[in-house]
């Protein structure tokens, strides 16, 4: 492997690894279906910890036929291979760990090559089948559109053939587009002649749908807020009314008590002995 693939700037390709970024990556246990997502997380961590390894890893992925034994590497590349070996040994468990342990000791380049060779689809037929029947993980068509285009680019890099526009159009309409939009796309084929036109239609639809949902949520929140305000005003009104009623009843009771006292006083006066009036 050419030394140009290594990142310049570190003495001999060696650096002390800060493993805090690796701790955020889930261990890989060899599941083939999970390798691509784990590979992406691992590469992000490598880029943060040891960016000089990014280019060698990409080079290995594109040149699996090469021999990466330590004896064939420069001193700088040997240091990089040791660092990559340490990272892979920390994160690969169970079946995945076998690829690291059976590789040349301290040679992360060979271990990475073994993982890529056994855990990624490499034949043109298998790659095309994966493009025709994509397994999307997101509910957002815009995210799925970008993911599929990335897979199409990978197909081109590995086979040298570009995905035909007819295949791209079919996948966009039948696999990427939301169910509610597919009939619209089919009926407007004459207008949407380019793949880019269909992609823009999908993105515009999702943008409008998102804006409508946000407006709806805002309207619901506003109506709910007004309802709460009305309920609060009614509660305050009921409280004031209850207090006024209580004051009115208390006043009425006081007046009734005073009236009864006045009505009883003459009878008490007349019933008293005559000598008390003298």
CORPE-V259112 format. One record per helix or strand of 3 or more residues. SS is the DSSP state (hx for helix, st for strand). FROM is the first residue (numbers start at 1). TO is the last residue. Records with the same first field share a line. If there is no record, write none. Layout:
SS->FROM-TO + FROM-TO
//
This chain:
hx->3-5 + 11-13 + 22-24 + 32-49 + 53-62 + 70-72 + 75-91 + 94-101 + 108-119 + 124-132 + 141-159 + 165-176 + 179-187 + 195-271 + 274-277
//
